[in-house]
């Protein structure tokens, strides 16, 4: 692992700790039941995401400073994703969709720079396609949320179910629960 990769991995480990730690300060700001459900779900999801992401950073470290900026964008979107649980369902879904868009750009960088094969290639391809699906269904939920008066708990419930289905399908596609 090169100097840039080592810096990136240490920096990202620290930043995910900061993001998750800062998020807890917003727990008292939550008011609606959907916010509590979304907040707990986001924490579980981000820990699950970090398990795959940190392993991926070790296998596919950044080669340029621009790649580190992409890693920082991923962390910023994690922060915004947690923060959005205090706002509205619209902002929550928008932050998730943007998070997945940045993650997809990160995965495309990996595919173009490293050309992963075998197990790693299946992992990268699975997540690129599932991210596109998640961006699509999140966009549809955003449209539904703006066009119709659907309750926030129902939208969050639909989102969580879709997200869990996507996670299971992606794991089945690359034949593992975690990328190690």
SEPA-640823 format. One line per 10 residues: for each residue y, x, z of C-alpha. Coordinates in nm, 3 decimals. Each point is the difference from the previous one (the first is absolute). Layout:
// residues N
Y,X,Z ~ ...
// end
This chain:
// residues 180
0.000,0.000,0.000 ~ 0.339,0.142,-0.101 ~ 0.316,0.027,0.205 ~ 0.147,-0.319,-0.148 ~ -0.318,-0.196,0.066 ~ -0.021,0.122,0.360 ~ 0.363,-0.095,0.065 ~ -0.052,-0.343,-0.156 ~ -0.311,-0.084,0.202 ~ 0.155,0.104,0.333
0.324,-0.181,-0.083 ~ -0.180,-0.318,-0.102 ~ -0.217,-0.001,0.314 ~ 0.311,0.024,0.215 ~ 0.185,-0.265,-0.200 ~ -0.281,-0.258,0.019 ~ 0.003,0.047,0.377 ~ 0.376,-0.056,0.004 ~ -0.027,-0.309,-0.220 ~ -0.272,-0.158,0.211
0.179,0.094,0.322 ~ 0.334,-0.140,-0.115 ~ -0.165,-0.321,-0.108 ~ -0.102,-0.080,0.356 ~ 0.364,-0.020,0.104 ~ 0.034,-0.310,-0.220 ~ -0.274,-0.199,0.173 ~ 0.256,-0.172,0.231 ~ 0.203,-0.107,-0.307 ~ -0.285,-0.208,-0.140
0.037,-0.372,0.056 ~ -0.225,-0.204,-0.227 ~ -0.381,0.001,0.018 ~ -0.023,0.117,-0.363 ~ 0.205,0.307,0.095 ~ -0.247,0.100,0.271 ~ -0.295,-0.050,-0.237 ~ 0.173,0.198,-0.275 ~ 0.101,0.279,0.240 ~ -0.353,0.046,0.136
-0.145,-0.018,-0.351 ~ 0.246,0.261,-0.130 ~ -0.092,0.242,0.277 ~ -0.371,-0.035,-0.065 ~ 0.060,0.030,-0.373 ~ 0.218,0.309,0.029 ~ -0.252,0.179,0.221 ~ -0.271,-0.083,-0.254 ~ 0.229,0.115,-0.282 ~ 0.081,0.324,0.182
-0.369,0.089,0.032 ~ -0.033,-0.004,-0.380 ~ 0.346,0.144,-0.070 ~ -0.028,0.302,0.230 ~ -0.342,0.087,-0.146 ~ 0.146,-0.038,-0.348 ~ 0.291,0.229,0.088 ~ -0.250,0.270,0.094 ~ -0.191,-0.037,-0.327 ~ 0.307,-0.055,-0.220
0.292,0.184,0.161 ~ 0.346,-0.007,-0.155 ~ 0.071,0.267,-0.258 ~ 0.378,-0.043,-0.020 ~ 0.284,-0.100,0.226 ~ 0.027,-0.327,-0.193 ~ -0.355,-0.083,0.113 ~ 0.110,0.041,0.363 ~ 0.285,-0.242,-0.067 ~ -0.259,-0.249,-0.123
-0.189,0.048,0.328 ~ 0.325,-0.066,0.187 ~ 0.048,-0.319,-0.205 ~ -0.348,-0.115,0.108 ~ 0.092,0.058,0.365 ~ 0.335,-0.177,-0.044 ~ -0.179,-0.302,-0.147 ~ -0.238,-0.003,0.298 ~ 0.304,-0.007,0.226 ~ 0.158,-0.283,-0.200
-0.331,-0.190,-0.005 ~ -0.016,0.003,0.381 ~ 0.371,-0.074,0.034 ~ -0.023,-0.300,-0.235 ~ -0.221,-0.187,0.247 ~ 0.320,-0.079,0.193 ~ 0.174,-0.147,-0.303 ~ -0.142,-0.264,-0.231 ~ -0.324,-0.053,-0.190 ~ 0.192,0.073,-0.321
0.106,0.347,0.123 ~ -0.345,0.061,0.143 ~ -0.169,-0.069,-0.334 ~ 0.268,0.190,-0.191 ~ -0.045,0.308,0.220 ~ -0.378,-0.013,-0.043 ~ 0.031,-0.029,-0.378 ~ 0.240,0.295,-0.009 ~ -0.229,0.200,0.230 ~ -0.289,-0.059,-0.240
0.217,0.090,-0.299 ~ 0.091,0.338,0.159 ~ -0.364,0.053,0.095 ~ -0.101,-0.067,-0.361 ~ 0.250,0.258,-0.124 ~ -0.150,0.245,0.252 ~ -0.353,-0.075,-0.128 ~ 0.113,0.038,-0.361 ~ 0.145,0.341,0.092 ~ -0.338,0.098,0.144
-0.183,-0.121,-0.310 ~ 0.235,0.183,-0.237 ~ 0.021,0.327,0.196 ~ -0.357,0.035,0.128 ~ -0.215,-0.205,-0.244 ~ -0.246,-0.092,0.277 ~ -0.361,-0.054,-0.098 ~ -0.301,-0.156,0.170 ~ 0.058,-0.138,0.347 ~ 0.369,0.093,0.008
0.055,-0.147,-0.346 ~ -0.163,-0.329,0.105 ~ 0.223,-0.011,0.308 ~ 0.323,0.061,-0.194 ~ -0.089,-0.242,-0.280 ~ -0.109,-0.272,0.242 ~ 0.325,0.017,0.193 ~ 0.220,0.013,-0.308 ~ -0.156,-0.321,-0.132 ~ -0.011,-0.173,0.336
0.364,0.095,0.064 ~ 0.093,-0.166,-0.329 ~ -0.187,-0.310,0.115 ~ 0.175,0.007,0.338 ~ 0.339,0.039,-0.166 ~ -0.084,-0.295,-0.227 ~ -0.114,-0.238,0.272 ~ 0.289,0.103,0.223 ~ 0.241,-0.078,-0.285 ~ -0.164,-0.340,-0.042
0.029,-0.067,0.374 ~ 0.368,0.101,-0.016 ~ 0.058,-0.245,-0.286 ~ -0.182,-0.274,0.187 ~ 0.200,0.076,0.315 ~ 0.331,-0.030,-0.185 ~ -0.092,-0.308,-0.205 ~ -0.180,-0.214,0.257 ~ 0.039,-0.076,0.366 ~ -0.324,0.153,0.124
-0.023,0.091,0.366 ~ 0.021,0.363,0.101 ~ -0.333,-0.008,0.190 ~ -0.178,-0.136,-0.308 ~ 0.150,0.269,-0.227 ~ -0.087,0.275,0.248 ~ -0.351,-0.141,0.037 ~ -0.051,-0.003,-0.377 ~ 0.142,0.353,-0.025 ~ -0.226,0.137,0.274
-0.310,-0.158,-0.154 ~ 0.088,0.137,-0.344 ~ 0.071,0.342,0.145 ~ -0.332,0.008,0.187 ~ -0.188,-0.107,-0.314 ~ 0.177,0.272,-0.201 ~ -0.088,0.263,0.261 ~ -0.366,-0.098,0.006 ~ -0.023,-0.013,-0.381 ~ 0.164,0.343,-0.035
-0.241,0.150,0.255 ~ -0.294,-0.153,-0.182 ~ 0.131,0.133,-0.330 ~ 0.014,0.360,0.118 ~ -0.305,-0.047,0.223 ~ 0.155,0.109,0.328 ~ 0.202,-0.145,0.283 ~ 0.204,0.318,0.050 ~ 0.081,0.285,-0.232 ~ -0.126,0.312,0.183
// end
